[in-house]
Structures are given as C-alpha cells and as structure tokens.
Amino acid sequence: MTQTTDGFDKLTTSFLSNLNPSQRQAVSHYNGPLLVVAGAGSGKTRALTYRVANLIRTNRVDPENILAVTFTNKAAREMKDRIEKLLANQQAEAECGKALTELPADQQTKLRSHIYHTITKHIWMGTFHSLCGRILRYDIEKYQDEKGRQWKRNFSIFDESDAQTLVKQIVTKTLNLDDKKFEPRKVRYIISNAKNKGWSPQEYQLAEPDYKGRVIADVYSRYQDALAANNALDFDDLILVPVQLLRQNEQVLNYWHKKFRHILVDEYQDTNRTQSDLIRLLVTNGAEPKDFDKWQDRSIFIVGDVDQSIYSFRMADYTILLEFQEEFGDGLSDEKTKTMVKLEENYRSRSNILEVANHLIKNNTERIDKVLRATREPGAPIVIWRADNELEEAEFVAGQIHTLKRQNSEFEEGSNFAILYRTNAQSRSFEEALMRFDIPYNVVGGLKFYDRKEIKDILAYLRTLANLYDSVSLKRIINTPRRGIGDTTVAKIEDTANQLGIPLWEILSDESSVNTIAGRSAKPVIKFAAMISHWQKQVETLPASQIVRGIIKDSGYIEDLTNQGTDEAQNRIENVRELYNAVLQFEEENEEPTLTAFLSKASLASDLDDLQEGDSRVSLMTLHSAKGLEFPVVFLVGMEQGLFPHFRTLDDP
C-alpha cells in the first residue's frame, strides 16, 4: 500500500514541537543506524511512537515496511494505540482544523477506524516471539535443521510445561537416566540456554565435550526429534529457527530484508545473541554491519539502556547494546556522533529519587555514561526501615499502606501501591499481613489465566484440531473429561504408534487398529476420535469461536464440571466461558481470526500482558515483573545480602 501526506507537511513543525531536543533528533532521523540511549522515564515510548508516525506521515514510508519489536505484547498494543491517536489527531487538524478530542464522538470513532484500517494494522509490531511466529507461519516449510527435521505451517507452540514433559520422558524413560544426576528441569534449562546461544545439539557437544555434555547433547537431539514428531516448536525455537532459516535460504532472507526497511527495537539491552543475530540479518541482508552501506530509505533504530539490564538469567546480554556503536556506528565520540542520541530528561521520578539512582548506577563500569535530569521537584523523602525478620517487615509495610490509604485521599485506591521483591517466595508474609489489615491485593506473576488447568485442557483440544501431529495435547485430552479410556489403553496405542514410527493420531483414527489394540475399551476411543475428526474438518471453514463452542459442548467438558457441583468447578466453568469471550474478542480485532492465530496469541501471552488497568488492589510482584510500570508509592523489600542482589548473581563480573 502507498501512503500520501497531502495536507500534512505544514503540520510537521508543530508535530515535532511536542518533543524535547533529544527526542526530536531521534524522531527526525531517517536513513541509517541510530542508537537511542533512553534512561528510565525519559519518554522513550513517546520517541518510538512519534518516530513511527513521522516515518509514515513525513517520510511517506509504507506501514508494511516498518517492523517494531517491543518487550511485551501489551507494550505493542499500547504503542499501536498511541500511534493511531497521534495520526488521527493530525488528520483531524488537517481536515477539520480541530484536535481529535474536539470532534463529535462518532466522528472520532470514524477517523480512528480509518487510521487503523489504512495504517496501524499494517505495521508489524510485537515481541520477538510473536513476530517470528508470524514469519514462520509463512516460511517454515522452506526450513530444515541440521538433521533434516522439518515442520509444517500449522505447528504447535509448546509452553514450558509441555517442554518439561518431553525432556522428562526422554531422561527417565527413553534413556533411563538417573534423574538425580540429570534432573529434567535442569537439563531443560541447559537446552534452552544452548538455543539462546544459537547452538544445535552438535554445537553444544563441541562446547561441552565431557560425559555430562555428551549425555545432555543426546537428550537435546532426541528432544528436537520429539518436537518435530509433534510438529511443534518451543519458545526458544521461535527465535532460533527463523535465524537458521534466514541463513540457509537467501531467497527467504532477501524477501524479509526488502520488506522491513525500517526496523525499531525497544529494550535492546535485554536481547540475547540469537535475537540480535535476527535483527542483524534483516537489516544487512547477511552482510557484515561494517560492510553494509545500502542505507537509502532504510534504517535501524535501537532503543535501550545498559543501566536497566535485568534479564541476564534469561540469557540476555547487555554487551550487545554496547557493541552496536562498534558494528553500526560512525566511530565518533559521544559528543560528536551522529549515530547515537541520549535521552536524559526524566519525566517520571522526583529529583531526590533520581539523585540516589544516579549515585548508585555510576559505580557500574560497563555502561554508556549518562546522567538523568529531573523535570519534577523533590518529593517525599526516601525512607529506609530495618526489620528484625520478614514478619515484622511485612507488618510494617501493610501498616504503612493502611495508614496512607486512611489519611491521604490521594492514596485511597490500593492501585497506588506496589510491593517489589526479588523472588516470588517472598510474597507469602506480605499477603498474610495485607489480609490482616483487610487490604485487597493482587500477586502479579502468580498462576496465569492461560496456565489454569481448565484453560490448558480446552487449549489442548484446540491445538489437537489445529495440528493432529501434536501427541502431547492429544494425550492430555483423550480421557479429559473421563470417558472410560484408561492409562493402559493409551499406553498400548502409544507403544504401537512408536513401534510403527507414526503419529499417535494415525492409530487413534484407524478404527480397525483401535479395535485390535484396545479390545473392550475400543468404543470410547473410536467415539473420541470421531469427535476430533468431525471438528478438525471444520477448522478451515468455520470461525474460531464456533469451533471452540462446538468442541467444548461435544467433549462434555462443561457438563462434567457442572455435575461436580462444587464452587471450584463453577469457577472453572466461568474461566472456560472467559476463554470463549477471548476468542470472540480476537475475532473482532483480527481480519484473519484463524484458530491457529488465536493459539499462537494464547501461547505467547504473559502475566504482564494480562495486568489490568484500573485494578484497585495493591500490587505484589518481583522487580522483573515491575519493569516499565509506575506507582506513586513503592516498597522495595528484602534488601539484604544474598537476597538482593540474589546470591546467584554475586559472583558475576
């Protein structure tokens, strides 16, 4: 699609006047690389939003040629919404001579709808995982790994629980290893780290040639075999596979390089090597960054801050950001460079808080020097309070919240407060103290909606319909709810499938095979297979919501919960209904609301994405979960040696 900017050129000056000089410099940058070192609260989201709008309105860039990578899906939604409002406001001023908010409500809605359908919905914006998932839906059938494994476009995305299940089966059953020496959870973690480094099983074994390394490499290889057999990828594969695909297929690389002419990446300090390799490939078309000079109508816009790097335990590598200037920069000093801009004005925090933050962070040695400047006056003094134990600490915090809520109308709502800790295990004492004071609270990072048993059960039905090779999901639902198919019957069918080297579904869907293997238990198996087969045939023709409603009804899932007659069962019924509502909402918001697309969204949802605006409860969360959030009153708890910083990080350089 082609964008025009007739009537908008005269607005450019006023448009950019909403930015400070550093933001304006970043937003106005067009061709070539730019690193934006954005301190906390410095308006980086504003800079990113205005940059996308400026590319479209001023530089006439087609929205489909813009790729914007955010840290969470929630951040992507918020950024798209801001861009939509910004462009709609510009259009209102150009066409009506008024701001968007001055127009009648129906005209505002019409204008925003027009901007959405012609511009914002065409921008590729989301997390690394969601964007790579979209790329793979197009091109994964052109890929094969080093062992010749291949996947189909309707692949499943296995969550961490599914991945752990596969690894445990390989360790304890396939290889019959001692699960104390080779603890499945730790083996899975090692495999994940290897993938984040871009290592195949063979490359991992080269790096770890001892006995333990050889065994884990074998588990890793068999794990990949199992994923391929299930036509499934894990979260790490969603990044690694596109990188390998782009490296092995010049045609695919060239297509995506031509498509994404302007790439923006937020939170670059929290990327890992594989993610940075992906960006480098897309930007340079496989060339070395220093050798790439085809910057006409092309840019790479990196936003990050080494001082805010907190995800090294997930293999994030902040040195990637430090290397950007070496790879893409102009080699000039910080004062003279044209490839780096610093955002140092802080609009969020009071000046006394910034003074402490600047004083602490200057002790870090590997960083890009900057000093945050406050735009707000000093606030309430920072309080340090020492407790003798965690119970006394929790009682003090809950008491302070109770007092502030009662004495200050500004803090009446619990949403003004956050309690931040290093590990989830610390929440218990604070939960108990808040309950004693009758203060409602929300533990962020607890059991996510999509991790609830009933939701995982229904999603397993849907994943089976979308991908009949997904034996993990198939085994989960074959007797859920109970339909008279015992573990022994399932084991016999699975053993037969393994002996023949075919997917579990091929046995289940063959009535004669089921009769031979299952004997008297064959009838419920055949009935189950017929139900799955019926709805699987509808996947390509019916809306996702009809598929969901139909499979929930025919499976007997709600009926089984209703018959249980407990409060817990009723809560589960409500959650299943909420899942159905989520599918309906997905259909409203997406032009191609396929079942596969919904399943991808559900697989990649995070607890931070589900954090609700307007929640009036006190928030309890880890510091990692608090990234990017704001609260008027914050309690940092457990600030003691071995806990914060955590003992596992104390040996890091």
N, C-alpha and C positions, 0 to 999 in steps of 0.2 A: 504494500500500500504506500501511497505517496502523500506526504503532508505538505500543506501550504501554510504560509504565515501572513497572508494578506491582512492588513489592518493591525498587525501585532508589532511590527518593527518599532513604532512610536512608543510602545509600552516597555521596551527593553530597559531603558534607563530607570524608570520608576520601579520596574520589577527587581532590578539588581540593588536598588536603594534600600531594600528591606534587609540587606546583608551587611555585615561589618567588612572592612577592607580585606581581611584574610579569607573570609568566606567568599567574597566577590571574586577574588583572584582564583580560587579553586573552581568556582562555578563557571567562570568565563573561559577556563582552559578548554581547548578544543582538540587539537592534534597532539599525539604523542603520550608519553608516560607522565603520571603525576602521583606522588605520594603525599597524602594529606595526613599529617600527624595531628590527630584530634584528641586533645585532652578531655577528661571527664567533664560532661556538662557544657561543652564548648559549642554546641549547635551543629554537630556533625550530621545528624539526621536532616536538619534543615539544609545543610550544604548538599547532601546527596539528593534530596528531593528537588531542590532548585536546579541542581545540575541536570537531572533527567529532563525537567521541564524546559530548561534552556536549550538542551540538545535538540528537543523536538520543535520548540517554537522559534528559536533564533537561528539554529544551525540546520533546521529542516531535516533532521535525522528521522528516518522511518522507525517507529517504535519497535518493530520486529527485529531491528538491528541492534537493539540495546539489551544487554544481559546485566542484571543487577543481582549480586549474591548477598544475602543477608544472613544473620546468625540464627534467627528463628523464623518460622512461618508467620508468627504473629507480627514480627517486625516488617515482613514483606507486605502483609495486609495493610498495616498502618501506613507504610510508605506509599503504597499504591493509592490509598485513600487521600493522603496529603497531596500527592501529585494531581489527582483528579480534582480536588478542591481548588488547587492553585491554577490549573489550566482552565477550569470552569469560571473562576473569578476573572481571569484575563479575558476570556471570551465575553463575559457579561460586560466588562468595561469597554471592550472593543465594539460590541454590537449595540449595547444599551446605554453606555455612558454611566453605568452604575456598578457598585460592588455586587457580588453574587447574593450576599445576605440582604440586600435592599430590594431584591426582586420578589414577586409573589412565590409562595411555596411550590405551586405546580410548575412554575417556570424554572425554578431552581432545580427541581427534580428532572425536568425535561433536559435541561442543559447538562447536568451531571451525567445523565444516561447517555447523551450524545457523546460526551468526552470518553466515557467508559467504553462504549462500543466502537468508537473510531480510533482511540488511542490507548488508554491504560490497559485494557485487557490483552493487547498485543505485545506488551513489554514482557520479556522473560525475566521474572523476578521471583526469588525464593531462596531456600537454603541450598547448599551444595548437593545434599542428598535428593531433594525434590527435583532440582533442575537436572541432575544426572539421571534420575529415574525417567524423566521425560525424554531425554536424549536416547536412552536405552530402549524405550518403547518404539522408537523409530528404527534403531540400527543394531540392536543386539544380535540379530540373526546373521549379521556380517562378521561376527566375532567368534573366535575360538581361542581357548587358552593354550598354554604350552603343552598340555597333554591331549589336546584335540577335543576337549569338552565343549559343548555348545548349549545354547539356551534359546528358547522361543520368546516371542514378544509378550506373551501372556504370563511371564514369570511371576512367581510369588516373591514377596519380600519377607524374609524370616526375621522376627524380632529376636531379642537376646534370649528369651526363654526357649524359643524354637532351636536356636543355635546351640544353647547349652544341652538340650535334649539330644541332638545329633552327636555332639562331642562325647557326652556321657555314654551313649550307646556304643560308640567306636572304642572308647577306652576300656569300658567294663565288659562288653560282650564280644565285639568283633576281635579285639586284640587281647582280651582277658588280662589287662594290665592291673597292677596294684594301684588302686585309686587313692592310696595314701601317698605313694611316690609320685603318681601322675594324677593329681587332683583335677577332675574335669573342668572345674571353674577356672583354675589357674592355667590349664592348657588352652582353654578357650581365649583367655586374656592374652596369652603369648601369641596365639594365631592372629588375633585382632591387631596386636602391635605390629606383627610382621606385615600384615596387609597395609597398615597405615604407613609403613616404610616403603611400600611398593614391592615387597618380596613375595615370590612364589614359594611353594614348598621346597623346591630345589635350591633356591637362593637362600632360604632360611637355613637349610642344612649346611651350605657352604659357610655361612656366618657362625653357625653353632655345630662344629663337626664332632663333638663328643657324643657319648652314648645317649644322654638325655636329649640332645639336639636331634639326633637321628630318629629317635622314637617320636618326638613331637612333630618332626617333618613328615613322618609316616602318617600320624594322626591327621595332620593338616591336609595331606594329599587325599586321604580317604574321606575327610570332611568335605573337600571340594567335589569328590565323586558323588557323595550323598546329596549335596546341594544340586548338582547337575541332574541327578536322577529324579529329584523332586521338581526340576525346572524352577529353582529358587536361588535367590541371592540374599546374602546377609547385608547389614548396613555398610560394612566396610567394602564389600564388593561394589556397592553403588557408586563409589568413587574410583576404586582400583580398576574395575572393568572398563569404564569409559576411557581412562588414561591408556590402558593397554590397547584398546580398540583404535584410538586415535594414532597411536604409534605404529600399529601394524597395517593400517588401511589409509593410504594417502588420500583416496577419494572422499572418505568419510571426514577426515581431518580438514580437507580443503573446503568441504561444504559448510561445516560449522565455523571455520575461520572466516569465511566470506559472510556468513550470516551475522555473527556477533562482531560488529565493527566498533562498538563502544562498550567496554566491559567495566563495571564498577564492582568492587569487592569491599564489604564492610567487615570490621573486626579482623583485619588481616593478621594481627598478632596471634590469633587463636586458630590459624590454619595449620595443617600438617603438610608434610612433604608431598604426599600424593595429591592433595588439593592444590598446592602451589604448582605442581607439575601440570595439572589440568589447565590452570589459568595460563601458564606459560605457553602450552601447546596451542591453545585457542588464540592467543594474542599473536604469536610469531609464526604460526603455521609450521612448527617444528624446528625453526631456525634458532640459533643461539641468540639470546636477547641483545648482546652487544653487536651482533651482525645484522640485526633486523633494522631496516630503515624505511620500510613502506608505511609511513605514518599518515599519509594523506587520507583525510576523513576516517581516521582510526585513532582510538585512544585506550589506555588502560589507566583506571582511576582507583588507586588503592587508599583505603582509609583504615587507620589503625593507630595503636599506641602501645609500645612495649611495656609501659608502666602499668597497663591494665591486663597483662597476660596472666591468665589464671587456669588454663586448661592443659598444662604440660602432662598431667596424669592421663589425658586422653591422646597423648602423642602430639599435641600442638607444639609448634617450635617457633618461639618469638624471633629467633635469629633470621627467619625467612624475611621478616619485615626489615630487619637491619640490612639484609643483603640486597634489597630492592634497588637502592641507590647505586650499588656496585654494578648490578646487572642492567638496569634500565636508565640510571641517572646520567646527568651531564658531567659529573666529576667535579663540580664546583663546590665551594664551601657552603655551609648552611645559609650564610648571609647573601650569597650571590646566585645560588642555584635557581634554575627555572623549573626543576623537576620535583621540588618539594615545597609544601606550604604548611605552616604550623598554625593550628587554631588554639590560641592560648587564653582567650577570654572565657571565663566560666560564668554561665548564667544560672546555675543550679544552686550552688552552695554558698553559705555565708562566708565572709572573709576569714573569720577565725578558724573555720574548719579547713579552708584552703591552706592557711599558713602551716597548720600541723601536717597536712598531706604533703605539701611541698618539702617541708623539713625532713620528713621520713623518706620520701622517694629519692631524694638527691643522693642517698647512700648507695643506691643501685649503680653498678658500674657499666653494665651493658644496656645502654639506652640512648635515645636521641634527646639531647638536652632541651628542656623547655621549662618555663615557669608559668603556672596557671595564675591568671589575674582575676580577682573577684569583681563582679559588677554589682554585688549586693553588699550592704552594710554588715557589720558583725551581728551575730545572733546570740542566742543563749549560750552561756559558757559550756564547753565540753566537760562532762562530769566523769571522773574516774572513781569507781566504788569497789572496794575489795571485800569479798565474802570469804568465809572460812570453808564453805563447801557448796556444792551445786544446789542444794535445797534452799539454803539461805540466799543464794544468788537469785534463784527463781522467784522466791517470795518477795525480794526487793523489787525486781523488775515488774512483777504483777501489781505490786502495791503502788509503784510509780505510775503505771498506766491507769490504775483505778483512780488515783488522786488527780491526775491531769484531766481525765475524762469528766470528773465531777466538778473540778474547779475552773476549767477553761472551756468555754463554749466552742472554741476553735478545734478542740481535740475530742469533741463529743463522740464522733464516729470512730470505731475501732480501726478503720482502714488507714488512719493517720499513723499507725504504729507498726513497726517491724522489729522482730527479734531475729538476729542473724547469728548463726553458729557455724562451726567448721564441719561437723558431722551430724547426720540425721539422728544418731543415737542420743544426742544431747537434748532433743525436744521433749522427752518424757517429763522431766521435772518442771519445765515451763508450762506444759499442757495441764499438769495437775494443779499448779499454782493459779493459773488463769481460771480453771474450773472452780477453785475455792472462792475466787473473787467474782464468780458468775460473769466472766468476760468471754464473749464468743471469740473463737479463733479458727484459723484455717492453716493446716500444715501443708505448705506447698512442697511438692515432691513426694507426697505420700502415694497411695495407690491411685494411679491414673485411671481415667474413665475407660480407656481402651485396654487396660490391663485387668479389668474386673472379669471374673470367671464367666459370667453370662455373656459378656460382650465378646470375649475371646471365643466362646463357643459359637455364637452366631457368625462372627467373622470367619471362623474355620469352615462353616457351611459355605459362606460366600467365596472364600478362597478356593475351596474344592470345586465349586461351579465354574470359577474363572480359570482354574488350572487343575485338570484332572490328574496330573502327574504329582500333585502335592500330597504325598502319602502321609506326611506329618499331620496335616489338617484332617485328612480322611480318617486316620486312626483316632483322632480326638472325638470325631462326631459319630462314628459308626454305632456306638451304643450310648449316645447322649442326645436326648434322654434315654433311659433304659428301655431297650426294645427286645431283650432276650438274646442278645449276641454276646456271648461270654468271651473272656480273655483267651481261653484255649482255642476257640474257633478263630478269633482274629489272628492268633499266633500261627495256626495251621495255614491260613490263607496267605499270611505274610511270608512264611517259610517257603511256600510253593512259588510265590512271586520271585523271591530271592533266588531260588534254585534255577528258575527259568530265565532270570535276568530281565524281568519285565516289570512295569509299574504295578502297584497294588490294585489300581482300578481295573486293569485288564482282566484280572482274576475275578474281582467282585462283579463285574458287568457281564461275565460269561456264566449263564445260568447252569449249564451242564457241569462246569468246573466247580461251582459253588455246591451243587448237589453232591458231587463226588467227595469234596473235601469236608463240607460241614455236616453232612448227614441230616440228623433231625433238626439241627439249628439252621438249615438252609433257608427255610421260609422267610424269617425276618431279614436275613441278609439280602435275599432276592427282592423283597419289598423295599428295603432301604435303597438298593442300587437303582430300582425303577424310579423312585422319587428323585434321586440325584440326577439321573439321566433325563427325566422329564424337564426339570428346571434348567439343567445345563444347556439344553437345546433352545431355551428361550433367552439366553444371555445376550445374544447378538441382536435380538429383535425387540425385547421389552425394556422399558425404563428400569433403572436400577431399583427404584422404590417398589415396583411391582414384584420384582424378583425377591427382594427382601421380605416383603409382606407374605408372599406365597410360600417361601421356604420356612419362615417362622411358623406359619399355620400348619403346613403339611408335616413338618418334623414333629409336631406335638410338643414343642418346647414350652410355650406359654401354658398349654393345658396341664403339663406336668407340674409346673411351678404353682399353678392355681390349686391343683389337688393337694399340694403340700400344706397349704393353708396357714403358713407362718408369716410373721412380719418380714423376716429376711427374704422369703420367697416373693412377697409383694414388692419389696424394694428392688429385687432383681427384675420383676416384670416392668416396673417403672423405668429401669435402666435400658431394657430392651426397647421399650417404646421411645426412649430418648435417642437410641441409636437409629431407629426408623426416622425420627424427626431430623436427625443429622443427615440422613440420605436425602430426604426431601429438600432440605436447605442446600445441599450440594447440587442437586438438580437445578434449583433456581439460579445458582451462582455460576454454573458452568454450561457452556454451549454444547459440549460433548460429555454429558454426565454418565459415562460408562461405568459398569461395575468395577472394572479393573482400575479406572482412575480413582474411584472412591476408595478402593482398598489401598492404593498407594498413599493417598492422603491419610487414611487411618493408621497405616503402618508407620508413617513418619511424624505423627502428631506427638507433641511433647507436653509435659505438665506446664511449662511456661506458656505454651500456645493456648492452654485452657484457662490461664489465670484471668478471672473475670474482672472487668472494670466495674466500679461501684460496689464491690464486695465490702460490707461494713465491718468485717471481722478483723481482728489483729492477725497479721501475717507472721508465721513462723517458717523460716527457710534457711538453707545453707547459703553461705556467701556466694557460691557459684550460681545458685538459682536467682540471687538478687541482682545479677548483672543487668545493668540498663534500667533498673526500676528506681523510683523515687518515693520517699516517705518523709513527712515532716519530722517525725521522731523515730530515731533508730537506736536500738540497744545492741551493741556488739558484746556477745557473752562468751565465756570460756577462753578469755585472752590470757592463756597461761602456757608455760613452756611444755612442749610435747603435744599440745593440742592446737594451739595457734601461734606460730606455724606448726603444722602437723609434724609429728616425729619422723614420718617417712620422707619429708622434704628437707630436713635439717642438713642432710649430707650433700644436697645439690649444690653445685658451684654458684 
